[in-house]
Amino acid sequence: MEYRIRKRYKKKRRHFIRRVVISIVAVAVLILVGRKFTPNTAIDLENLYSPYSILTDLDSGNALAEHNAQDRIYPASLTKIMTAILAIENTQDMEEVITLPTDFFSKLYIENASMAGFQPGEQVRLKDLLYGMLLPSGAECCLAFCERIAGSEEAFVRLMNKKAGELGLENTHFCNSTGLHDSEHYSTVKDISALLQYALKNETFRAAFTSSQYSTLPSEQHPKGFTFYSTMFECMESTKFTGGKIIGGKTGYTKEAGLCLASLAEINGKEVILVTANADGTHQTTPFHILDAMNVYRQMGESSVCYSSKFSPNGYLRKQFIIS
């Protein structure tokens, strides 16, 4: 009798020790896995085509990884993120139709500014101008809003710099509404990221920012309307990558600024934004800024899937995939 009791006791003790050992191993595995998939160590931003970059969690605003994020850059058409959100905030009815002024078109043609395709004197809905600003990066759309809201581009730029101050964009200064090069027109990828985080809270902005194409209302110059396309989406064979997809973006380019991109992606149910600047290339070359975005988002998508250790009912270690 006593022998059987001792035997059961030893069996229980072995079982208890085994459970303790397994628990210790499980905790150690979780710690190691957690270290391995910490965003700052998993995401490589130093070997991109773009020398300036920042990856940010949209909900919290926390930077997941960054490289030269506070160094001065020329933002090119990423400027239009500010122009667009101010246009929205200072417009009561986006369905309103206005007649485009004729005076600024010749200047934009001379400067070889990117255009959406509207014509001088054309009657255009304000919503069409907003999409024309963010998708094909139309400079005429920017100036139309400037004159309507502030009376001139110079007065509108004062509103842009005031808004930058309100948002805490300490290293940003605007000289125009379009992003055409000026040595005093500058920002940082960190500031652009903060600006985009703010703008994406606005449903009207988000809808335009995440659209791949848009068709305008008919007008005298365009009796059937016309369709323009996102300068980002039209350069992409696919928006999908391991663990997620790119859902919106705004490109920028000048000779001095290089290829720039501010984009939004959804990765395993979370939204993140990436801002990159100064990649080599032009509109006619390989889209290195978009390759960078796919590279970074793919890294995050792959690193967000890891192993977790859990006990099965019989006390043995069981592996399963989880999304961190």
C-alpha positions as CSV (number, residue, x, y, z in Angstrom):
1,M,0.0,0.0,0.0
2,E,2.7,2.4,1.0
3,Y,4.7,1.4,-2.1
4,R,1.8,2.3,-4.4
5,I,1.4,5.7,-2.6
6,R,5.1,6.5,-3.1
7,K,4.8,5.4,-6.7
8,R,1.8,7.7,-7.4
9,Y,3.6,10.6,-5.6
10,K,6.7,10.2,-7.7
11,K,4.6,10.0,-10.9
12,K,2.8,13.2,-9.9
13,R,6.1,14.9,-9.1
14,R,7.6,13.9,-12.4
15,H,4.4,15.2,-14.2
16,F,4.6,18.5,-12.2
17,I,8.3,18.9,-13.0
18,R,7.7,18.3,-16.7
19,R,4.9,20.9,-16.7
20,V,7.2,23.4,-15.0
21,V,10.0,22.7,-17.5
22,I,7.6,23.0,-20.5
23,S,6.3,26.3,-19.1
24,I,9.8,27.7,-18.8
25,V,10.7,26.7,-22.3
26,A,7.5,28.2,-23.6
27,V,8.2,31.5,-21.9
28,A,11.7,31.5,-23.3
29,V,10.4,30.8,-26.8
30,L,7.9,33.7,-26.6
31,I,10.6,36.1,-25.4
32,L,12.9,35.1,-28.3
33,V,10.1,35.3,-30.8
34,G,9.0,38.7,-29.5
35,R,12.6,40.0,-29.9
36,K,12.9,38.6,-33.3
37,F,9.8,40.3,-34.6
38,T,10.2,43.7,-32.9
39,P,9.4,46.2,-35.8
40,N,12.5,48.4,-35.2
41,T,14.8,45.4,-35.6
42,A,12.8,43.5,-38.3
43,I,12.2,46.4,-40.8
44,D,15.3,47.5,-42.8
45,L,15.0,51.1,-44.1
46,E,18.7,51.6,-44.6
47,N,19.0,49.7,-47.8
48,L,16.2,51.3,-49.8
49,Y,16.5,53.4,-53.0
50,S,15.1,56.3,-50.9
51,P,17.6,57.7,-48.4
52,Y,14.8,59.3,-46.3
53,S,12.0,57.2,-44.8
54,I,9.6,56.6,-41.9
55,L,7.1,53.8,-41.2
56,T,4.3,54.7,-38.8
57,D,1.4,52.9,-37.1
58,L,-1.6,55.0,-38.1
59,D,-3.7,54.3,-35.0
60,S,-1.1,55.2,-32.4
61,G,1.1,57.5,-34.5
62,N,4.2,55.6,-33.3
63,A,7.1,55.3,-35.6
64,L,7.9,51.6,-36.3
65,A,11.1,52.4,-38.1
66,E,12.8,55.4,-39.5
67,H,15.9,56.5,-41.4
68,N,17.0,60.1,-41.7
69,A,13.4,61.0,-40.9
70,Q,14.2,64.5,-39.5
71,D,16.6,65.6,-42.3
72,R,15.3,68.3,-44.6
73,I,13.9,67.2,-48.0
74,Y,12.0,68.8,-50.9
75,P,8.5,67.3,-50.7
76,A,7.5,67.9,-54.4
77,S,3.9,67.0,-54.9
78,L,3.5,65.5,-51.4
79,T,2.8,69.2,-50.7
80,K,-0.6,68.5,-52.2
81,I,-1.6,66.5,-49.1
82,M,-1.6,69.9,-47.2
83,T,-3.3,71.7,-50.1
84,A,-6.0,69.0,-50.3
85,I,-6.9,68.9,-46.6
86,L,-7.1,72.7,-46.4
87,A,-9.3,72.7,-49.5
88,I,-11.6,70.2,-47.8
89,E,-11.7,72.0,-44.5
90,N,-12.5,75.4,-46.2
91,T,-15.2,74.1,-48.5
92,Q,-18.8,73.6,-47.4
93,D,-20.1,71.9,-50.5
94,M,-17.9,69.7,-52.7
95,E,-20.7,69.4,-55.2
96,E,-20.5,73.1,-56.1
97,V,-19.5,73.9,-59.6
98,I,-17.0,76.7,-60.4
99,T,-15.5,78.1,-63.6
100,L,-11.8,77.7,-63.7
101,P,-9.8,80.9,-64.0
102,T,-7.7,81.3,-67.1
103,D,-4.9,83.4,-65.8
104,F,-2.7,80.8,-64.2
105,F,-2.7,78.1,-66.9
106,S,0.0,79.7,-69.0
107,K,2.3,79.8,-66.0
108,L,1.8,76.1,-65.2
109,Y,2.4,75.2,-68.9
110,I,5.7,77.1,-68.8
111,E,6.8,75.4,-65.5
112,N,5.8,72.0,-67.0
113,A,3.7,71.3,-63.9
114,S,1.7,68.1,-63.7
115,M,-1.9,68.6,-64.8
116,A,-5.1,66.7,-64.4
117,G,-6.5,67.8,-67.8
118,F,-9.0,70.5,-67.1
119,Q,-9.1,73.5,-69.4
120,P,-9.1,77.3,-68.9
121,G,-12.7,78.5,-68.4
122,E,-14.1,74.9,-67.9
123,Q,-16.9,74.5,-65.4
124,V,-15.8,72.0,-62.9
125,R,-17.2,70.4,-59.7
126,L,-15.1,71.0,-56.6
127,K,-15.0,67.3,-55.9
128,D,-13.6,66.7,-59.4
129,L,-10.8,69.2,-58.6
130,L,-10.0,67.4,-55.3
131,Y,-9.6,64.1,-57.0
132,G,-7.7,65.8,-59.8
133,M,-5.3,67.1,-57.3
134,L,-4.6,63.8,-55.5
135,L,-4.7,61.3,-58.3
136,P,-3.0,62.7,-61.3
137,S,-1.5,65.5,-59.2
138,G,-3.1,68.3,-61.1
139,A,-1.5,71.7,-60.4
140,E,-4.5,73.5,-62.0
141,C,-6.7,72.0,-59.3
142,C,-4.5,73.4,-56.6
143,L,-4.5,76.9,-57.9
144,A,-8.3,76.8,-58.5
145,F,-8.8,76.1,-54.8
146,C,-6.2,78.7,-53.8
147,E,-8.0,81.5,-55.6
148,R,-11.5,80.4,-54.5
149,I,-10.6,80.0,-50.8
150,A,-7.9,82.7,-50.2
151,G,-8.0,84.9,-53.3
152,S,-4.5,84.0,-54.4
153,E,-1.9,81.3,-54.1
154,E,0.2,83.6,-51.9
155,A,-2.6,84.0,-49.4
156,F,-3.4,80.3,-49.5
157,V,0.3,79.5,-48.7
158,R,0.0,81.5,-45.6
159,L,-2.9,79.3,-44.5
160,M,-0.7,76.2,-45.3
161,N,2.2,77.5,-43.1
162,K,-0.3,78.4,-40.3
163,K,-1.7,74.9,-40.5
164,A,1.8,73.4,-40.4
165,G,2.4,75.3,-37.2
166,E,-0.8,74.1,-35.6
167,L,0.1,70.5,-36.4
168,G,3.6,70.9,-34.9
169,L,5.4,70.4,-38.3
170,E,8.4,72.3,-37.0
171,N,10.7,71.5,-40.0
172,T,8.3,72.4,-42.7
173,H,7.9,75.5,-44.8
174,F,5.7,76.0,-47.9
175,C,6.2,78.5,-50.7
176,N,3.5,77.2,-53.1
177,S,0.5,74.9,-53.2
178,T,1.8,72.5,-55.8
179,G,5.3,71.4,-54.7
180,L,7.1,73.0,-57.6
181,H,10.8,73.5,-56.6
182,D,11.8,76.3,-54.4
183,S,14.9,76.2,-52.2
184,E,12.8,77.5,-49.3
185,H,10.0,75.0,-49.8
186,Y,11.0,72.1,-47.6
187,S,9.8,69.5,-45.1
188,T,10.9,66.1,-43.6
189,V,9.5,62.7,-44.0
190,K,8.5,62.7,-40.3
191,D,6.5,65.9,-40.8
192,I,4.8,64.6,-44.0
193,S,3.9,61.4,-42.1
194,A,2.3,63.5,-39.3
195,L,0.5,65.6,-41.9
196,L,-0.9,62.4,-43.6
197,Q,-1.9,60.9,-40.3
198,Y,-4.0,64.1,-39.7
199,A,-5.5,64.2,-43.2
200,L,-6.5,60.5,-43.2
201,K,-8.9,61.2,-40.3
202,N,-11.0,63.2,-42.7
203,E,-13.4,60.8,-44.6
204,T,-13.4,63.0,-47.8
205,F,-9.7,63.1,-48.0
206,R,-9.4,59.3,-47.3
207,A,-11.9,58.5,-50.0
208,A,-9.8,60.4,-52.6
209,F,-6.4,59.3,-51.3
210,T,-7.4,55.6,-51.6
211,S,-9.0,55.8,-55.1
212,S,-7.3,54.4,-58.1
213,Q,-9.3,56.3,-60.7
214,Y,-12.0,58.8,-61.0
215,S,-14.3,60.1,-63.7
216,T,-15.4,63.7,-63.9
217,L,-18.8,65.2,-64.7
218,P,-19.4,66.2,-68.4
219,S,-18.5,69.8,-69.3
220,E,-18.5,71.9,-72.5
221,Q,-14.8,71.0,-73.0
222,H,-15.3,67.4,-72.1
223,P,-18.9,66.4,-73.1
224,K,-18.5,62.9,-71.8
225,G,-16.3,63.8,-68.9
226,F,-13.0,62.1,-68.6
227,T,-11.2,59.7,-66.3
228,F,-7.9,60.1,-64.6
229,Y,-5.8,57.7,-62.6
230,S,-3.7,57.6,-59.5
231,T,0.0,58.1,-60.4
232,M,0.8,55.5,-57.8
233,F,-1.6,52.8,-58.7
234,E,-1.0,53.0,-62.4
235,C,2.7,52.1,-61.8
236,M,1.9,49.0,-59.8
237,E,1.3,45.5,-61.2
238,S,-0.3,44.4,-57.9
239,T,-1.1,46.1,-54.6
240,K,-0.9,42.9,-52.7
241,F,2.0,41.5,-50.7
242,T,2.5,38.9,-47.9
243,G,0.1,39.8,-45.2
244,G,-1.6,42.8,-46.7
245,K,-2.0,45.3,-49.5
246,I,-1.4,49.0,-50.3
247,I,-4.7,50.9,-50.3
248,G,-3.7,54.5,-51.1
249,G,-0.9,56.8,-51.9
250,K,0.4,60.1,-53.3
251,T,3.5,60.4,-55.4
252,G,5.8,63.3,-55.9
253,Y,8.7,64.2,-58.2
254,T,11.0,67.1,-59.2
255,K,14.6,66.9,-60.3
256,E,15.7,68.3,-56.9
257,A,13.3,66.2,-54.8
258,G,13.7,62.9,-56.6
259,L,11.0,60.3,-56.4
260,C,8.8,60.6,-53.3
261,L,5.9,58.6,-52.0
262,A,3.4,58.8,-49.1
263,S,1.4,55.6,-48.9
264,L,-1.1,53.8,-46.8
265,A,-1.2,50.0,-46.4
266,E,-3.3,47.5,-44.4
267,I,-1.2,44.7,-42.9
268,N,-3.0,41.9,-41.0
269,G,-5.8,44.3,-40.0
270,K,-3.6,47.2,-39.0
271,E,-3.1,50.4,-41.0
272,V,0.4,51.8,-41.5
273,I,1.8,54.6,-43.5
274,L,5.2,54.9,-45.2
275,V,6.8,58.1,-46.4
276,T,9.9,58.0,-48.5
277,A,11.8,60.7,-50.4
278,N,14.7,61.4,-52.8
279,A,14.9,58.1,-54.6
280,D,16.8,58.2,-57.9
281,G,14.9,58.2,-61.1
282,T,12.2,60.1,-63.0
283,H,8.6,59.5,-64.2
284,Q,10.1,57.6,-67.1
285,T,12.4,55.3,-65.1
286,T,11.7,52.3,-62.8
287,P,9.5,53.5,-60.0
288,F,12.0,53.1,-57.3
289,H,9.8,54.8,-54.7
290,I,7.1,52.2,-55.2
291,L,9.6,49.4,-55.1
292,D,10.7,50.7,-51.8
293,A,7.1,50.7,-50.5
294,M,6.5,47.1,-51.6
295,N,9.8,46.1,-50.0
296,V,9.1,47.7,-46.6
297,Y,5.4,46.6,-46.4
298,R,6.4,43.0,-47.5
299,Q,9.0,43.0,-44.7
300,M,6.4,44.0,-42.2
301,G,3.8,41.6,-43.5
302,E,6.2,38.7,-43.3
303,S,7.5,39.6,-39.9
304,S,4.0,40.0,-38.4
305,V,3.3,36.2,-38.7
306,C,5.2,34.3,-36.0
307,Y,4.9,31.3,-33.9
308,S,3.2,31.2,-30.5
309,S,3.5,28.3,-28.1
310,K,0.5,27.0,-26.3
311,F,-0.2,23.9,-24.2
312,S,-2.4,21.2,-25.6
313,P,-4.9,19.5,-23.2
314,N,-2.5,16.7,-22.5
315,G,0.2,19.1,-21.3
316,Y,2.4,18.9,-24.5
317,L,3.6,22.0,-26.4
318,R,1.5,22.9,-29.4
319,K,2.5,25.3,-32.2
320,Q,0.1,27.6,-34.1
321,F,0.4,30.7,-36.2
322,I,-0.7,34.0,-34.7
323,I,-0.8,37.6,-36.0
324,S,1.3,39.9,-33.8
